[in-house]
Amino acid sequence: MLVFEFKTYGKALQFKAVNEAIRTTQFIRNKAIRLWMDGLAKSWVELSRHCALLAKEFPFANKLNSMARQAAAERAWTAISRFYDNCKKKISGKKGFPQFQKDCRSVEYKSSGWKLADNRKSITFTDKNGIGTLKLKGTRDLHFYQINQIKRVRLIKRADGVYAQFCVDVNRKDLVEPTHQTIGLDVGLENFYTDSLGNKIENPRFYRTGESKMKRSQRLVSRKVKGSNNRSKARNILGRVNLKISRQRKDHAVKLARCVIASNDVVVYEDLRIKNMVKNHCLAKSINDAGWYQFRVWLEYFGKVFKRITIAVNPSYTTQECSNCGSIVKKSLSTRTHVCQCGCKLDRDHNAGINILNLGLGTVGHTGTFALDASNALGETSSTLVGEILHEQVVS
């Protein structure tokens, strides 16, 4: 699936109708969760049938398109299925028990309830909510795709407006010439990553840069009276600041991942567990600001698009081990230079990058695809690590 996003433009009454549709979606999802908690629904089919009963019982639910109601129930079943999977895998800690949603921000339509204009510049929603026709503005051109290829249309409310997302059923593949190069990446806080060739990419630190503006916006929110219009305006300003930071981080990850994959045939990186790393309260803010997980997701995505090999390796002892002789040299976080008795003297991140590349070249097959699985968003299930023997898993 390819997801194309467009900014929508319309009247205030139309966006009020969008808010009503989003609230109805939240209502149906929570009702489905409640039905499952009471033991009255044990499958997705039963939740889907319950949507029709809700439409008969509540007039506002009947205004929403039938397939949009089913999509809301699908969200509930996705949360339930994730909980079951975590229990079967015996994941330590919380298993993600489904919770009632309090701040839903999107409504999703399937193949009905909407109609795209012939010029692909506007979209009309035909259900009883009264959203009507919304103008679309974006950089993508939908003329390249047929209407039947658009499987879902999603309206998302953000701090700077309402956006329309189109899920297009297309298998994206780009053919590029092989570069005959391999690379190992060691991510860090001082530099975003250092590769096995010694090249370093500066850590942009988007959150740290915008933190002063964020604090100022947060103070304005706290000074306003709860429930007032001024407070809602201040919250919107704060939301825009956070939205800009998240977009900057995503843009950086996408461009950098595409450049790395297009320039190398084999890319090896660390199989990090960010969820465990942020338990260190001294470094949690900097780790989250770096966006390593998002960078890994796009590495694996572009690896599939360009048909390149991406390998995740166990990061244990990659910093302490000498890349020249293999001996262990203990180092603290403040020690930035690797010095070994064999005479090897390198930057510690450069040394780690070489070790990561060597581990990747010694493993079997394409191993880094867990981040593309939406059912495993927390990344609890690791990729295939070095030393594993998988007869059915070969080089991607």
C-alpha positions in Angstrom: 0.0 0.0 0.0 1.0 3.6 -0.8 -0.4 6.3 1.4 -0.8 9.8 -0.2 -1.8 12.7 2.0 -3.6 15.9 1.0 -4.5 19.0 2.9 -8.3 19.6 2.8 -10.1 22.9 2.5 -13.8 23.6 3.2 -16.2 25.6 5.3 -16.5 25.6 9.1 -19.7 23.6 9.0 -18.0 20.9 7.0 -15.2 20.5 9.5 -17.7 20.5 12.3 -19.3 17.5 10.4 -15.9 15.9 10.2 -15.6 16.2 14.0 -19.0 14.6 14.4 -17.9 11.7 12.2 -14.7 11.3 14.3 -16.7 11.2 17.5 -19.0 8.6 16.1 -16.0 6.5 15.2 -14.7 6.7 18.7 -18.1 5.8 20.1 -18.4 2.7 17.9 -14.9 1.6 18.8 -15.5 2.0 22.5 -18.8 0.1 22.3 -17.0 -2.7 20.5 -14.4 -2.9 23.3 -17.2 -2.9 25.9 -19.0 -5.7 24.1 -15.7 -7.8 24.1 -15.1 -7.1 27.8 -18.6 -8.3 28.6 -17.8 -11.6 26.8 -20.5 -11.0 24.1 -18.1 -10.9 21.2 -15.3 -13.3 20.4 -14.6 -12.6 16.8 -14.4 -9.7 14.3 -17.7 -11.0 12.7 -19.6 -10.4 15.9 -18.2 -6.9 16.3 -19.2 -6.2 12.7 -22.8 -7.3 13.3 -23.0 -5.1 16.4 -22.3 -2.0 14.2 -25.7 -2.5 12.5 -27.4 -2.8 15.9 -25.8 0.5 17.0 -26.9 2.2 13.9 -30.5 1.2 14.6 -30.3 2.2 18.3 -28.5 5.6 17.9 -29.5 8.0 15.1 -26.2 9.8 15.1 -24.4 6.4 14.5 -26.7 5.8 11.5 -25.4 9.0 9.9 -22.0 7.4 9.4 -21.4 5.2 6.4 -21.8 1.5 7.1 -18.3 0.6 6.0 -16.9 3.5 8.1 -18.7 1.9 11.1 -17.1 -1.4 10.3 -13.7 0.2 10.0 -14.2 1.6 13.5 -15.0 -1.9 14.8 -11.8 -3.1 13.0 -9.8 -0.8 15.2 -11.2 -2.4 18.3 -10.5 -5.9 17.0 -6.9 -4.8 16.1 -6.3 -3.8 19.7 -7.9 -7.0 21.0 -5.8 -9.2 18.6 -2.6 -7.4 19.6 -3.4 -8.2 23.3 -4.0 -11.9 22.5 -0.8 -12.1 20.5 1.2 -10.5 23.3 -0.3 -13.0 25.8 0.6 -16.0 23.5 4.2 -14.7 23.1 4.4 -14.3 26.9 5.9 -10.8 26.6 7.1 -9.5 29.9 5.4 -6.6 31.5 2.1 -5.1 30.4 0.4 -7.0 27.5 -1.5 -4.0 26.1 -5.0 -4.7 27.4 -7.5 -2.8 25.1 -8.4 0.7 26.5 -11.3 3.0 25.8 -10.2 5.8 23.5 -10.7 9.4 24.7 -9.3 11.5 21.9 -9.9 9.9 18.5 -8.6 12.1 15.6 -9.5 10.2 12.5 -12.4 8.5 10.6 -11.8 5.9 7.9 -14.0 5.1 4.9 -13.6 2.0 2.8 -14.8 1.6 -0.8 -18.1 3.5 -0.3 -19.2 6.8 1.3 -16.9 9.0 -0.8 -16.5 10.0 -4.4 -13.4 11.5 -6.0 -13.8 14.2 -8.6 -12.7 13.6 -12.2 -9.9 16.1 -11.9 -8.8 14.5 -8.6 -8.8 18.0 -7.0 -11.7 17.4 -4.6 -13.5 14.6 -2.8 -17.2 14.4 -1.8 -18.4 12.4 1.1 -21.9 11.0 0.5 -23.0 9.7 3.9 -25.6 11.5 6.1 -23.0 13.4 8.2 -23.1 16.3 5.8 -19.3 16.7 5.2 -19.9 17.4 1.5 -17.1 18.3 -0.9 -13.6 19.1 0.3 -10.9 20.6 -1.8 -7.6 18.7 -1.9 -4.1 20.3 -2.0 -0.9 18.2 -2.2 2.1 17.3 -4.2 0.9 13.8 -5.3 -1.0 13.1 -8.5 -3.8 10.6 -8.2 -4.3 10.5 -12.0 -1.7 7.7 -12.1 -4.1 5.3 -10.2 -7.5 3.9 -10.9 -10.4 4.5 -8.5 -10.6 0.8 -7.7 -7.0 0.9 -6.5 -7.9 3.3 -3.7 -8.9 0.9 -0.9 -9.4 3.4 1.9 -9.9 7.1 2.5 -9.0 8.5 5.9 -9.7 11.9 7.4 -7.2 12.9 10.0 -7.5 16.0 12.3 -4.2 17.6 13.2 -3.3 20.9 14.9 -3.0 22.7 11.5 -6.1 21.4 9.9 -7.8 18.2 8.5 -5.9 15.9 6.1 -7.2 13.3 3.7 -5.1 10.1 3.3 -5.6 7.7 0.3 -4.4 4.1 0.7 -3.6 3.0 -2.8 -3.0 -0.7 -3.6 0.3 -0.6 -5.4 3.4 -2.7 -5.0 6.2 -0.1 -5.1 9.5 -1.3 -6.6 12.4 0.8 -7.9 15.2 -0.8 -9.9 18.7 0.7 -9.3 22.1 -0.5 -10.3 24.2 -2.4 -7.7 26.8 -0.3 -6.0 28.9 -3.3 -4.7 29.3 -1.6 -1.3 28.5 -2.7 2.2 28.1 -0.6 5.3 27.6 -1.0 9.0 25.8 1.7 11.0 26.3 2.5 14.7 23.8 5.0 16.0 24.6 7.3 18.8 23.7 10.5 20.7 26.7 12.6 19.8 26.3 11.8 16.1 23.2 10.4 14.6 25.2 7.5 13.2 28.8 6.6 12.4 29.3 4.1 9.6 32.0 1.4 9.1 34.0 3.8 6.8 34.3 6.4 9.5 31.7 8.9 8.1 29.5 10.7 10.6 26.1 12.2 10.3 25.3 15.0 12.7 22.5 14.5 15.2 19.9 17.3 14.4 18.3 17.3 17.9 15.0 18.7 16.7 13.3 18.5 20.1 16.2 20.2 21.9 16.1 23.0 19.3 12.4 23.6 19.7 12.2 22.9 23.4 12.3 26.6 24.5 9.4 27.5 22.2 7.5 24.4 23.4 8.0 25.4 27.1 6.8 28.9 26.3 3.7 27.6 24.6 3.1 25.2 27.5 3.2 28.1 29.9 0.6 30.0 27.9 -1.7 26.9 28.1 -1.3 26.6 31.8 -2.2 30.3 32.4 -5.5 30.1 30.6 -8.8 29.1 32.2 -9.8 25.5 31.6 -12.7 25.2 29.0 -12.2 28.7 27.6 -11.6 29.6 24.0 -8.3 31.2 24.8 -7.1 27.9 26.3 -8.2 26.0 23.2 -6.2 28.5 21.0 -3.2 28.1 23.2 -3.4 24.3 23.0 -3.6 24.6 19.2 -0.4 26.7 19.2 1.3 24.1 21.4 0.1 21.3 19.1 1.6 23.1 16.0 5.0 23.2 17.7 4.9 19.5 18.5 3.7 18.8 15.0 6.5 20.7 13.4 9.1 18.8 15.4 7.6 15.4 14.5 7.6 16.3 10.8 11.2 17.5 10.9 12.2 14.2 12.5 10.3 12.1 10.0 11.7 14.1 7.0 15.2 13.6 8.3 14.7 9.9 8.8 13.2 9.4 5.3 15.8 11.3 3.4 18.7 9.8 5.2 17.4 6.2 5.0 16.8 6.5 1.3 20.3 7.9 0.7 21.9 5.0 2.8 19.9 2.3 1.0 20.5 3.7 -2.5 24.2 4.0 -1.9 24.9 0.5 -0.6 23.9 -3.1 -1.5 24.1 -4.4 2.1 23.2 -2.3 5.2 23.8 -3.6 8.7 22.5 -1.9 11.8 21.9 -2.6 15.5 18.9 -4.5 16.7 18.2 -1.9 19.5 15.3 -2.1 22.0 14.3 1.5 22.4 11.6 0.7 24.9 14.3 -0.7 27.3 16.8 2.0 26.6 14.5 4.9 27.6 14.3 3.5 31.1 17.5 5.4 31.7 16.0 8.7 32.8 19.3 10.6 32.2 19.2 9.8 28.5 15.5 9.1 27.8 14.9 12.6 26.3 17.9 12.4 24.0 17.2 8.9 22.9 13.6 9.7 22.0 14.7 12.9 20.2 17.2 10.9 18.0 14.4 8.9 16.4 16.4 5.7 15.8 13.4 3.4 15.5 11.8 5.6 12.9 15.1 5.6 11.0 15.2 1.8 11.1 11.6 1.5 9.8 12.4 3.5 6.7 15.7 1.6 6.2 13.8 -1.6 6.0 11.1 -0.1 3.9 13.5 1.3 1.3 15.4 -2.0 1.5 12.3 -3.7 0.2 11.6 -1.0 -2.4 15.2 -1.0 -3.9 15.7 -4.8 -3.3 18.7 -4.2 -1.0 19.8 -6.4 1.9 19.2 -5.0 5.4 20.4 -6.9 8.4 19.8 -6.3 12.1 22.5 -7.6 14.5 22.8 -8.0 18.2 24.5 -4.8 19.6 26.1 -6.6 22.5 29.8 -5.8 22.9 30.0 -4.1 19.5 31.5 -1.1 21.2 33.8 -2.9 23.6 35.2 -5.4 21.1 38.3 -4.5 19.1 37.6 -4.6 15.4 41.3 -5.6 14.7 42.1 -8.4 17.1 38.7 -9.2 18.7 39.8 -8.6 22.3 37.4 -6.8 24.8 38.4 -3.3 25.8 36.2 -1.9 28.5 35.0 1.7 28.0 32.7 4.1 29.7 30.3 6.4 27.9 32.8 9.3 28.4 35.6 7.4 26.6 35.2 8.4 23.0 38.4 6.7 21.6 39.0 3.0 21.2 42.7 2.1 22.1 43.7 -1.5 22.1 47.0 -3.3 23.0 47.3 -4.5 19.4 47.9 -1.0 18.3 44.4 -0.3 16.9 43.3 3.3 17.7 39.9 4.4 16.4 37.0 6.5 17.3 34.7 4.3 19.4 31.7 4.7 17.1 33.9 3.9 14.0 35.1 0.7 15.8 31.6 -0.3 16.6 30.5 0.3 13.0 33.2 -2.1 11.7 32.1 -4.7 14.3 28.5 -4.3 13.3 29.3 -4.8 9.6 31.4 -7.9 10.4 28.5 -9.4 12.4 26.1 -8.7 9.6 28.2 -10.3 7.0 28.5 -13.4 9.1 24.8 -13.9 9.5 22.3 -15.6 7.2 19.5 -13.9 5.3 17.5 -10.7 5.4 16.6 -10.2 9.0 15.2 -6.7 9.6 11.5 -6.7 8.7 9.7 -6.6 12.1 9.3 -2.8 12.0 7.1 -3.0 8.9 4.6 -5.2 10.7 1.9 -3.0 12.1 0.9 -5.7 14.6 4.3 -5.4 16.3 4.6 -1.6 16.7 6.4 -1.9 20.0 9.1 -4.0 18.5 9.0 -6.7 21.2 9.8 -9.5 18.8 13.4 -9.2 17.6 14.7 -9.7 14.1 16.8 -12.8 13.4 20.0 -12.3 15.3 23.5 -13.5 14.5 24.0 -17.2 15.1 20.4 -18.2 14.4 19.9 -21.0 11.8 16.8 -20.6 9.7 16.6 -23.0 6.8 13.6 -21.2 5.2 15.0 -17.7 5.5 17.4 -16.7 2.7 18.9 -13.5 1.4 16.2 -11.1 0.5 
